[in-house]
Every structure is written in C-alpha cells, then in structure tokens.
Amino acid sequence: IPFDPTLTLGNLCDPRKIRALGDIAECNKPADAANDAMQNIILSNYKFKMIYQQMISMGIPIWDIFWLWLEMKMMQSMMAMAAKDWAKKVVKAQEEIKKLKDGFFMGIGGQEQSQIGADVESPVDFERSE
C-alpha cells in the first residue's frame, strides 16, 4: 500500500500527492492480482498433498490414487506458470511506478521536489481556538 507520512489526520496535503499514491496503487493492481492467483494455486497444491498423504496413510493402493498424483503434478506446473506471470507483472509495475515517481518528484514547471514531506501541519488555527 503506498504511503506518505503527511497523510495523517489534521495535516494539509497537496492533492497531487494523493493522486500520485492512487496512481501507484493502480500500477500495483495487476501484480497483486497475479500474486493472489499464485497463492490460491499454492494453497490448492498443499491441500492436494495433504489428501494424497492421508490416502496413503489409510492404506489405499497407489494405483487407486494415481490420478491424484497426476493432478498434483499438473498443479505444480500451474504454480510455476503463475509465479512467472507474477514476476513479469511485478517488474512491469515497478517500471511504471518508477516513471510515476520520477514525474511526480520533478513537480510542476520542472521544479524538483526533493521529498514528499513529513512536516506536521494543521488546518486548525490554535490562536483562535483558545
């Protein structure tokens, strides 16, 4: 999750910062979705292995559960493909994020912004609130 320390309660923040963080989050969505898909396949493979081991423990002949072993091998192949897909999407997302950050830090009119900012500011006028 993208974060900026100025996005805390009571701080004034440039709306461009919020848009930039939203854009970064959008760039991460395909990689996050690919990671979720990969994790689901890994979990399914783990469940297959547990069931397979339970059937062997119960003394079920190996030729009766050979189909399950084949499914596990297919699942492992799917895991490898999902990991490759995830890695490609992470690399692409990082490239896009770098472009966004480079563009944001240059600021408007080519003036460089050295940091996003971490100064505490408040919209409350403390002198008038006494």
Summary of the structure (lengths in Angstrom):
residues: 130
radius of gyration: 25.0
end to end distance: 38.1
largest distance: 83.2
contacts: 298
relative contact order: 0.16
helix: 69%
strand: 0%
